[in-house]
Amino acid sequence: MTTGEPPLVVIVMGVSGSGKTTVGRLLADHLGWEYAEADGFHPEANIAKMREGTPLTDEDRRPWLGSIAAWIDARLASGEPGVVTCSALKRSYRALLADGRPRVRLVYLAGDRDLIADRMAARGDHFFKPSMLDSQFRDLEPPAPDENALHVPVTLDPEEIVQRVRAALDL
């Protein structure tokens, strides 16, 4: 549920390789807002698992999501706007981040597995193994209408995505 006011925090979500970092940074730059990269919230044990090609469990993700939620709450409490990236694959994860926070909005970068796999194969400089993409798509529960998420196709240019987000969220 939203307040009718523009969001104070935007969560850019989607599977790995969907463009969260690119779009999140670009959106934050356009708005002059604080930016936080979800990968920076992972405990070292999670990063080690992903480097080995081992998908994270819900238990692994719990402290990570808690850290992101704390960042969001700090932004809301201070009135300082921010953009944060987070895969937020499951509805339960998004509930931890957005429920009860009416000034938080989700932007879902939606794309098909083959396109995203091609992008991941081309980037090569990330700890997330492209072979783990299938586990992300298995876990993915796209946001339902009642979650009030903005769905944006990853086939668009990042600048066009940012313009759509700004227009749709009145930013």
Residue pairs with C-beta under 8 A, 6 or more apart in sequence:
1 102
1 148
2 102
2 103
2 105
2 148
3 102
3 103
5 103
6 169
6 170
6 171
7 81
7 103
7 104
7 105
7 169
7 171
8 75
8 76
8 79
8 81
8 82
8 103
8 104
9 72
9 75
9 76
9 81
9 82
9 83
9 84
9 101
9 103
9 104
9 105
10 27
10 82
10 83
10 84
10 104
10 105
10 106
10 107
10 165
10 169
10 171
11 72
11 83
11 84
11 85
11 86
11 88
11 94
11 97
11 98
11 104
11 105
11 106
11 107
12 20
12 23
12 24
12 27
12 83
12 84
12 85
12 86
12 107
12 109
13 20
13 85
13 86
13 87
13 88
13 89
13 94
13 106
13 107
13 108
13 109
13 143
13 149
14 20
14 87
14 108
14 109
14 110
14 111
14 154
15 87
15 89
15 111
15 116
15 133
15 136
15 137
15 140
16 87
16 116
16 120
16 126
16 128
16 132
16 133
16 136
17 116
17 117
17 119
17 120
17 123
17 128
17 130
17 133
18 109
18 110
18 111
18 116
18 154
19 109
19 119
19 154
19 158
19 161
20 38
20 85
20 86
20 87
20 109
21 37
21 85
22 158
23 107
23 109
23 158
23 161
23 162
23 165
24 35
24 37
24 83
24 84
24 85
25 35
25 83
26 158
26 159
26 161
26 162
27 33
27 83
27 107
27 162
27 165
27 166
28 34
28 35
28 82
28 83
29 35
30 162
30 166
31 81
31 83
31 166
31 171
33 81
33 82
33 83
34 75
34 80
34 81
34 82
34 83
35 82
35 83
35 84
36 68
36 71
36 82
36 83
36 84
36 85
37 84
37 85
38 64
38 68
38 84
38 85
38 86
38 87
39 47
39 85
39 127
41 64
41 67
41 68
41 71
42 64
43 63
43 64
45 60
46 56
46 60
46 61
46 64
47 127
49 55
49 56
49 60
50 56
50 127
50 128
50 129
50 132
51 127
51 129
53 129
53 131
53 132
54 132
55 132
55 135
55 136
58 90
58 92
61 93
65 86
65 93
65 96
65 97
66 96
68 84
68 86
68 97
69 96
69 97
71 82
71 84
72 82
72 84
72 97
72 101
72 104
73 101
75 81
75 82
76 101
76 103
76 104
86 93
86 97
87 93
87 136
88 94
88 97
88 106
89 136
89 139
89 140
89 141
90 139
90 140
90 141
91 141
91 143
91 144
91 147
94 106
94 143
94 147
94 149
97 104
98 104
98 105
98 106
98 147
105 148
105 149
105 150
105 169
106 143
106 147
106 148
106 149
106 150
107 149
107 150
107 152
107 165
107 169
108 142
108 143
108 149
108 150
108 151
108 152
109 152
109 154
109 161
110 142
110 151
110 152
110 153
110 154
111 153
111 154
111 155
113 133
113 134
113 137
115 154
115 155
116 133
116 154
117 130
117 133
120 126
120 128
120 130
120 133
121 130
142 151
143 149
143 151
150 164
150 165
150 168
150 169
152 161
152 164
152 165
154 161
156 164
165 171
